[in-house]
Amino acid sequence: MTAARSRRRSAAYAALALGLAGSLALTGCNSHSSKSKKSSSSSSKSKKRKIIGGGAAAAGAGAASRRVPDCYPSTYKLTFSQQTGADSHVTVKFNNNTSRDCKLYNAPLLRFNNAKNPLPLLQGTPGQFDGTRITVPSHGYAYAVIPTNTAAAKGTEQKSVAVDFMGTSASSVTHGPATVNFAEKRLHISVGKSKVTNWSSSIHGAELAAGVGK
């Protein structure tokens, strides 16, 4: 009896040992699998962050490429003409003959016959930024008007005008000036004690601002 009991106990212990070993092996496999899943998840998140970051950088580069530059004056881009009659006025037309849009601020700064100070503005004061800004599309136009519907406003015939474009801050200007010689262009432009409007996207809008539109 003693020998038989001893053999049964040995067999039970052996079975228990095998069970424990299998359980430990299974636990080890589960732990390794869990670590692998966490590592895979972390790698996936890292890739997503890289993709999102790359997308933001690309968007920033795209925005920079779409940034609209300031317009600048040129004798090839500026046209002056004078209308007569009860609503007499001088029209200043800017032609953006480039392949990109550009921005204009406030009004053109006009110095006729080498005057020390530019023509006063109907809206705001020379060099003061009052918030007017328009975007001139590629090959598009902008207009400003000088009313000359009184004898004092019409004054005398001018020989030339130097043109600066106002910038974004007080007293700042963009590239310039550009000088337009009226005699060379065979233009008869008379301006006296008058003022110039802000830039407008339409000639009708500029004439209304000058008080000479209908």
C-alpha positions in Angstrom: 0.0 0.0 0.0 2.8 2.4 0.8 4.6 1.9 -2.4 1.3 2.3 -4.4 0.5 5.6 -2.6 4.0 6.9 -3.3 3.7 6.2 -7.0 0.2 7.9 -7.2 1.6 11.0 -5.4 4.6 11.1 -7.8 2.3 10.9 -10.8 0.1 13.7 -9.4 3.1 16.0 -8.8 4.3 15.3 -12.3 0.9 16.3 -13.8 0.8 19.4 -11.7 4.3 20.4 -12.8 3.3 20.0 -16.5 0.2 22.1 -16.0 2.1 24.9 -14.4 4.7 24.9 -17.1 2.0 25.1 -19.8 0.3 28.0 -18.0 3.6 29.9 -17.7 4.3 29.3 -21.4 0.8 30.6 -22.4 1.3 33.7 -20.2 4.6 34.4 -21.9 3.0 34.1 -25.3 0.1 36.4 -24.4 2.6 39.0 -23.0 4.7 38.9 -26.1 1.6 39.3 -28.3 0.4 42.2 -26.3 3.7 44.0 -26.5 3.7 43.4 -30.3 0.3 44.9 -30.6 1.3 48.0 -28.6 4.4 48.4 -30.7 2.4 48.1 -33.9 -0.2 50.6 -32.6 2.6 53.0 -31.6 4.2 52.7 -35.0 0.9 53.3 -36.7 0.2 56.5 -34.6 3.7 57.7 -35.4 3.1 57.2 -39.2 -0.2 59.1 -38.9 1.5 62.0 -37.1 4.1 62.1 -39.8 1.4 62.1 -42.5 -0.6 64.9 -40.7 2.5 66.9 -40.2 3.5 66.6 -43.8 0.0 67.7 -44.9 0.2 70.8 -42.7 3.6 71.7 -44.1 2.3 71.3 -47.6 -0.7 73.4 -46.8 1.6 76.1 -45.4 3.7 76.1 -48.5 0.6 76.3 -50.7 -0.6 79.4 -48.7 2.7 81.0 -49.1 2.6 80.5 -52.8 -0.8 82.0 -53.0 0.2 85.2 -51.0 -0.9 88.2 -53.1 2.0 90.8 -53.6 1.6 94.5 -53.6 1.0 96.3 -56.9 3.7 98.7 -58.1 3.5 101.7 -60.4 4.9 101.8 -63.9 4.5 104.1 -66.9 3.3 101.0 -68.8 0.6 100.3 -66.3 -0.8 103.8 -65.6 -3.2 105.8 -67.9 -4.6 109.3 -67.3 -7.6 110.7 -69.2 -9.8 113.8 -68.7 -13.5 114.1 -69.2 -15.0 117.5 -69.8 -18.5 119.0 -69.1 -20.5 119.5 -66.0 -19.0 116.3 -64.4 -15.4 117.1 -65.5 -12.8 114.8 -63.9 -9.5 113.1 -64.5 -9.4 109.3 -64.4 -6.4 107.4 -63.2 -6.4 103.8 -64.5 -4.0 101.1 -63.3 -3.6 98.0 -65.4 -2.2 94.9 -63.7 -0.5 93.5 -66.8 1.3 90.7 -64.9 0.2 87.0 -64.6 -0.5 87.3 -60.8 -3.1 89.2 -58.7 -1.8 92.2 -56.7 -3.0 94.5 -53.9 -3.6 98.2 -53.9 -4.1 100.3 -50.7 -6.0 103.5 -50.2 -5.3 105.9 -53.1 -2.5 106.8 -55.5 -0.1 109.5 -54.3 0.1 112.0 -57.2 2.7 114.8 -57.4 1.9 117.0 -60.4 4.7 119.1 -62.0 7.2 117.9 -59.3 5.1 119.2 -56.4 6.5 118.8 -53.0 3.3 117.3 -51.6 1.0 114.8 -53.2 -2.6 115.7 -54.2 -4.8 115.5 -51.1 -7.1 112.5 -50.6 -10.9 112.6 -50.6 -10.9 109.7 -48.1 -8.3 110.0 -45.4 -5.0 111.9 -45.6 -1.8 111.3 -47.6 0.3 108.5 -46.0 -2.5 107.5 -43.6 -3.7 103.9 -43.9 -7.5 103.9 -43.6 -8.2 100.3 -44.4 -9.1 100.4 -48.1 -7.6 97.5 -49.9 -8.5 96.0 -53.2 -7.1 93.0 -55.1 -6.5 93.6 -58.8 -6.7 90.4 -60.8 -4.2 89.4 -63.3 -4.7 91.6 -66.4 -7.4 93.5 -64.5 -7.9 97.2 -63.7 -8.3 99.6 -60.8 -9.5 103.2 -61.0 -9.2 106.5 -59.0 -10.8 109.8 -59.9 -9.9 113.5 -59.5 -13.0 115.7 -59.8 -12.3 118.9 -61.8 -15.8 120.2 -62.1 -15.0 123.7 -60.8 -12.6 126.3 -62.2 -10.4 126.0 -59.1 -10.4 122.2 -59.2 -9.6 122.1 -62.9 -6.8 124.7 -62.6 -4.1 124.6 -65.3 -2.7 122.1 -67.6 0.0 119.8 -66.1 3.2 118.7 -67.7 3.9 115.5 -65.7 2.9 113.5 -62.6 5.0 111.3 -60.3 3.0 108.4 -59.0 3.6 106.4 -55.8 1.3 103.6 -54.4 0.5 103.7 -50.7 1.6 100.8 -48.5 0.0 99.0 -45.6 1.2 101.4 -42.8 1.2 105.2 -42.2 3.6 107.0 -44.6 4.7 103.8 -46.3 4.8 103.4 -50.1 5.4 100.5 -52.4 7.7 100.6 -55.4 7.9 103.9 -57.1 7.6 106.6 -58.1 6.7 106.2 -61.8 6.7 109.5 -63.7 4.2 110.0 -66.5 5.1 112.7 -69.0 1.9 114.1 -70.4 3.6 116.0 -73.3 5.3 112.9 -74.5 2.0 111.0 -74.5 0.2 114.0 -76.0 -2.2 114.2 -73.1 -3.9 117.4 -71.9 -4.5 116.9 -68.2 -5.6 119.9 -66.1 -5.7 119.7 -62.3 -5.9 122.4 -59.8 -7.1 122.5 -56.2 -8.7 119.1 -56.1 -8.5 115.7 -54.4 -8.2 112.1 -55.5 -10.4 109.2 -54.5 -9.3 105.9 -53.2 -8.8 103.0 -55.6 -11.9 101.3 -56.8 -12.4 98.1 -58.8 -14.8 99.9 -61.1 -14.8 103.2 -62.9 -18.4 103.8 -61.8 -17.5 103.3 -58.2 -14.6 105.7 -58.4 -16.8 108.4 -60.1 -19.4 108.0 -57.4 -16.8 108.5 -54.7 -15.6 111.6 -56.5 -19.2 113.0 -56.8 -19.2 113.0 -60.6 -21.0 109.7 -61.2 -24.6 109.1 -61.9 
